[in-house]
Protein backbone atom coordinates (compact mmCIF):
# COMPACT_ATOMS: atom_id res chain seq x y z
CA UNK A 1 0.00 0.00 0.00
CA UNK A 2 1.49 3.35 -0.98
CA UNK A 3 2.15 6.04 1.61
CA UNK A 4 -0.53 8.34 0.17
CA UNK A 5 -3.20 5.65 0.63
CA UNK A 6 -1.98 4.93 4.16
CA UNK A 7 -2.15 8.64 5.05
CA UNK A 8 -5.69 8.85 3.67
CA UNK A 9 -6.75 5.85 5.76
CA UNK A 10 -5.08 7.35 8.85
CA UNK A 11 -7.05 10.59 8.41
CA UNK A 12 -10.33 8.78 7.76
CA UNK A 13 -9.92 6.46 10.74
CA UNK A 14 -9.06 9.35 13.03
CA UNK A 15 -12.21 11.18 11.86
CA UNK A 16 -14.23 8.02 12.41
CA UNK A 17 -12.93 7.68 15.99
CA UNK A 18 -13.59 11.29 17.05
CA UNK A 19 -17.08 10.62 18.43
CA UNK A 20 -15.68 7.88 20.69
CA UNK A 21 -14.07 8.39 24.06
CA UNK A 22 -10.51 7.12 24.24
CA UNK A 23 -11.55 4.04 26.20
CA UNK A 24 -10.82 0.40 25.50
CA UNK A 25 -14.55 -0.37 25.76
CA UNK A 26 -15.02 1.30 22.36
CA UNK A 27 -12.65 -1.05 20.51
CA UNK A 28 -15.25 -3.36 18.98
CA UNK A 29 -17.51 -0.53 17.84
CA UNK A 30 -14.58 1.27 16.21
CA UNK A 31 -13.47 -1.97 14.53
CA UNK A 32 -17.04 -2.42 13.29
CA UNK A 33 -17.03 1.02 11.72
CA UNK A 34 -13.65 0.47 10.07
CA UNK A 35 -14.81 -2.93 8.76
CA UNK A 36 -17.95 -1.34 7.30
CA UNK A 37 -15.99 1.48 5.67
CA UNK A 38 -13.20 -0.57 4.07
CA UNK A 39 -14.60 -4.10 3.96
CA UNK A 40 -11.65 -5.21 6.10
CA UNK A 41 -9.40 -3.75 8.80
CA UNK A 42 -6.16 -2.44 7.29
CA UNK A 43 -2.98 -2.60 9.38
CA UNK A 44 -2.62 1.19 9.29
CA UNK A 45 -6.14 1.48 10.79
CA UNK A 46 -5.15 -0.94 13.55
CA UNK A 47 -2.13 1.24 14.31
CA UNK A 48 -4.28 4.36 14.58
CA UNK A 49 -6.81 2.58 16.79
CA UNK A 50 -3.97 1.33 18.99
CA UNK A 51 -2.65 4.86 19.45
CA UNK A 52 -6.08 6.38 20.06
CA UNK A 53 -7.27 3.81 22.60
CA UNK A 54 -3.90 2.96 24.12
CA UNK A 55 -4.49 -0.73 23.34
CA UNK A 56 -1.55 -2.87 22.19
CA UNK A 57 -1.56 -3.99 18.54
CA UNK A 58 -1.43 -7.63 19.67
CA UNK A 59 -4.68 -7.20 21.56
CA UNK A 60 -6.37 -5.55 18.57
CA UNK A 61 -5.15 -8.38 16.34
CA UNK A 62 -6.52 -10.88 18.85
CA UNK A 63 -9.96 -9.28 18.79
CA UNK A 64 -10.01 -9.10 14.98
CA UNK A 65 -9.04 -12.75 14.57
CA UNK A 66 -11.40 -13.94 17.33
CA UNK A 67 -14.57 -12.53 15.76
CA UNK A 68 -15.59 -13.98 12.39
CA UNK A 69 -17.18 -10.63 11.46
CA UNK A 70 -13.77 -8.99 11.16
CA UNK A 71 -11.21 -9.66 8.47
CA UNK A 72 -7.63 -8.61 7.82
CA UNK A 73 -7.92 -9.06 4.05
CA UNK A 74 -10.01 -7.09 1.60
CA UNK A 75 -12.98 -9.04 0.28
CA UNK A 76 -13.71 -9.42 -3.39
CA UNK A 77 -16.48 -7.69 -5.26
CA UNK A 78 -18.27 -11.04 -4.92
CA UNK A 79 -17.72 -12.60 -1.50
CA UNK A 80 -18.89 -16.20 -1.75
CA UNK A 81 -19.48 -17.98 1.54
CA UNK A 82 -20.38 -21.65 1.90
CA UNK A 83 -22.27 -22.77 4.99
CA UNK A 84 -20.62 -25.68 6.78
CA UNK A 85 -23.17 -25.86 9.59
CA UNK A 86 -24.52 -29.30 10.44
CA UNK A 87 -27.59 -29.28 8.17
CA UNK A 88 -25.65 -27.93 5.21
CA UNK A 89 -22.65 -30.17 5.78
CA UNK A 90 -24.80 -33.31 5.97
CA UNK A 91 -26.47 -32.30 2.71
CA UNK A 92 -23.21 -31.81 0.80
CA UNK A 93 -21.86 -28.32 1.36
CA UNK A 94 -18.26 -29.60 1.54
CA UNK A 95 -18.49 -30.65 -2.13
CA UNK A 96 -19.71 -27.14 -2.97
CA UNK A 97 -16.80 -25.58 -1.09
CA UNK A 98 -14.33 -27.94 -2.78
CA UNK A 99 -15.70 -27.03 -6.20
CA UNK A 100 -15.61 -23.32 -5.38
CA UNK A 101 -11.95 -23.50 -4.35
CA UNK A 102 -11.10 -25.52 -7.46
CA UNK A 103 -13.05 -23.27 -9.80
CA UNK A 104 -11.64 -19.99 -8.46
CA UNK A 105 -8.21 -21.42 -7.59
CA UNK A 106 -8.47 -19.83 -4.14
CA UNK A 107 -8.37 -21.04 -0.57
CA UNK A 108 -10.96 -19.95 1.97
CA UNK A 109 -10.24 -16.56 3.47
CA UNK A 110 -8.48 -15.42 0.29
CA UNK A 111 -9.34 -12.94 -2.45
CA UNK A 112 -8.51 -13.26 -6.15
CA UNK A 113 -5.72 -11.07 -7.47
CA UNK A 114 -8.18 -9.11 -9.61
CA UNK A 115 -10.29 -8.39 -6.51
CA UNK A 116 -13.38 -9.95 -8.07
CA UNK A 117 -13.92 -13.00 -5.84
CA UNK A 118 -13.27 -14.06 -2.27
CA UNK A 119 -14.14 -17.28 -0.47
CA UNK A 120 -15.34 -17.69 3.10
CA UNK A 121 -17.10 -20.32 5.15
CA UNK A 122 -19.69 -19.90 7.84
CA UNK A 123 -21.13 -22.23 10.44
CA UNK A 124 -24.77 -21.26 9.95
CA UNK A 125 -26.75 -18.68 8.02
CA UNK A 126 -30.08 -19.67 9.57
CA UNK A 127 -31.43 -21.24 6.38
CA UNK A 128 -31.31 -24.89 7.43
CA UNK A 129 -34.67 -25.59 5.76
CA UNK A 130 -33.12 -24.98 2.34
CA UNK A 131 -29.74 -26.61 3.06
CA UNK A 132 -27.17 -26.71 1.69
CA UNK A 133 -26.68 -23.00 1.10
CA UNK A 134 -24.05 -20.60 -0.10
CA UNK A 135 -24.21 -16.84 -0.26
CA UNK A 136 -22.87 -14.25 -2.66
CA UNK A 137 -22.58 -11.03 -0.72
CA UNK A 138 -25.99 -10.93 0.98
CA UNK A 139 -27.91 -13.15 -1.46
CA UNK A 140 -28.66 -16.69 -0.24
CA UNK A 141 -28.73 -19.63 -2.68
CA UNK A 142 -30.60 -22.58 -1.18
CA UNK A 143 -30.85 -26.23 -2.21
CA UNK A 144 -27.39 -25.63 -3.58
CA UNK A 145 -25.53 -28.02 -5.82
CA UNK A 146 -22.17 -27.90 -7.53
CA UNK A 147 -24.08 -27.27 -10.77
CA UNK A 148 -25.95 -24.31 -9.24
CA UNK A 149 -22.67 -22.90 -7.94
CA UNK A 150 -21.11 -23.15 -11.41
CA UNK A 151 -24.14 -21.40 -12.95
CA UNK A 152 -23.92 -18.54 -10.45
CA UNK A 153 -20.18 -18.10 -11.00
CA UNK A 154 -20.71 -18.17 -14.77
CA UNK A 155 -23.12 -15.24 -14.38
CA UNK A 156 -20.76 -13.32 -12.12
CA UNK A 157 -17.82 -13.75 -14.49
CA UNK A 158 -19.69 -12.02 -17.33
C-alpha positions in Angstrom: 0.0 0.0 0.0 1.5 3.4 -1.0 2.1 6.0 1.6 -0.5 8.3 0.2 -3.2 5.7 0.6 -2.0 4.9 4.2 -2.2 8.6 5.0 -5.7 8.9 3.7 -6.8 5.8 5.8 -5.1 7.4 8.9 -7.0 10.6 8.4 -10.3 8.8 7.8 -9.9 6.5 10.7 -9.1 9.4 13.0 -12.2 11.2 11.9 -14.2 8.0 12.4 -12.9 7.7 16.0 -13.6 11.3 17.0 -17.1 10.6 18.4 -15.7 7.9 20.7 -14.1 8.4 24.1 -10.5 7.1 24.2 -11.5 4.0 26.2 -10.8 0.4 25.5 -14.5 -0.4 25.8 -15.0 1.3 22.4 -12.7 -1.1 20.5 -15.2 -3.4 19.0 -17.5 -0.5 17.8 -14.6 1.3 16.2 -13.5 -2.0 14.5 -17.0 -2.4 13.3 -17.0 1.0 11.7 -13.6 0.5 10.1 -14.8 -2.9 8.8 -18.0 -1.3 7.3 -16.0 1.5 5.7 -13.2 -0.6 4.1 -14.6 -4.1 4.0 -11.7 -5.2 6.1 -9.4 -3.7 8.8 -6.2 -2.4 7.3 -3.0 -2.6 9.4 -2.6 1.2 9.3 -6.1 1.5 10.8 -5.1 -0.9 13.5 -2.1 1.2 14.3 -4.3 4.4 14.6 -6.8 2.6 16.8 -4.0 1.3 19.0 -2.6 4.9 19.5 -6.1 6.4 20.1 -7.3 3.8 22.6 -3.9 3.0 24.1 -4.5 -0.7 23.3 -1.6 -2.9 22.2 -1.6 -4.0 18.5 -1.4 -7.6 19.7 -4.7 -7.2 21.6 -6.4 -5.5 18.6 -5.1 -8.4 16.3 -6.5 -10.9 18.8 -10.0 -9.3 18.8 -10.0 -9.1 15.0 -9.0 -12.8 14.6 -11.4 -13.9 17.3 -14.6 -12.5 15.8 -15.6 -14.0 12.4 -17.2 -10.6 11.5 -13.8 -9.0 11.2 -11.2 -9.7 8.5 -7.6 -8.6 7.8 -7.9 -9.1 4.0 -10.0 -7.1 1.6 -13.0 -9.0 0.3 -13.7 -9.4 -3.4 -16.5 -7.7 -5.3 -18.3 -11.0 -4.9 -17.7 -12.6 -1.5 -18.9 -16.2 -1.8 -19.5 -18.0 1.5 -20.4 -21.6 1.9 -22.3 -22.8 5.0 -20.6 -25.7 6.8 -23.2 -25.9 9.6 -24.5 -29.3 10.4 -27.6 -29.3 8.2 -25.6 -27.9 5.2 -22.7 -30.2 5.8 -24.8 -33.3 6.0 -26.5 -32.3 2.7 -23.2 -31.8 0.8 -21.9 -28.3 1.4 -18.3 -29.6 1.5 -18.5 -30.7 -2.1 -19.7 -27.1 -3.0 -16.8 -25.6 -1.1 -14.3 -27.9 -2.8 -15.7 -27.0 -6.2 -15.6 -23.3 -5.4 -12.0 -23.5 -4.4 -11.1 -25.5 -7.5 -13.0 -23.3 -9.8 -11.6 -20.0 -8.5 -8.2 -21.4 -7.6 -8.5 -19.8 -4.1 -8.4 -21.0 -0.6 -11.0 -19.9 2.0 -10.2 -16.6 3.5 -8.5 -15.4 0.3 -9.3 -12.9 -2.5 -8.5 -13.3 -6.1 -5.7 -11.1 -7.5 -8.2 -9.1 -9.6 -10.3 -8.4 -6.5 -13.4 -10.0 -8.1 -13.9 -13.0 -5.8 -13.3 -14.1 -2.3 -14.1 -17.3 -0.5 -15.3 -17.7 3.1 -17.1 -20.3 5.2 -19.7 -19.9 7.8 -21.1 -22.2 10.4 -24.8 -21.3 9.9 -26.8 -18.7 8.0 -30.1 -19.7 9.6 -31.4 -21.2 6.4 -31.3 -24.9 7.4 -34.7 -25.6 5.8 -33.1 -25.0 2.3 -29.7 -26.6 3.1 -27.2 -26.7 1.7 -26.7 -23.0 1.1 -24.1 -20.6 -0.1 -24.2 -16.8 -0.3 -22.9 -14.3 -2.7 -22.6 -11.0 -0.7 -26.0 -10.9 1.0 -27.9 -13.2 -1.5 -28.7 -16.7 -0.2 -28.7 -19.6 -2.7 -30.6 -22.6 -1.2 -30.9 -26.2 -2.2 -27.4 -25.6 -3.6 -25.5 -28.0 -5.8 -22.2 -27.9 -7.5 -24.1 -27.3 -10.8 -25.9 -24.3 -9.2 -22.7 -22.9 -7.9 -21.1 -23.1 -11.4 -24.1 -21.4 -12.9 -23.9 -18.5 -10.4 -20.2 -18.1 -11.0 -20.7 -18.2 -14.8 -23.1 -15.2 -14.4 -20.8 -13.3 -12.1 -17.8 -13.8 -14.5 -19.7 -12.0 -17.3 
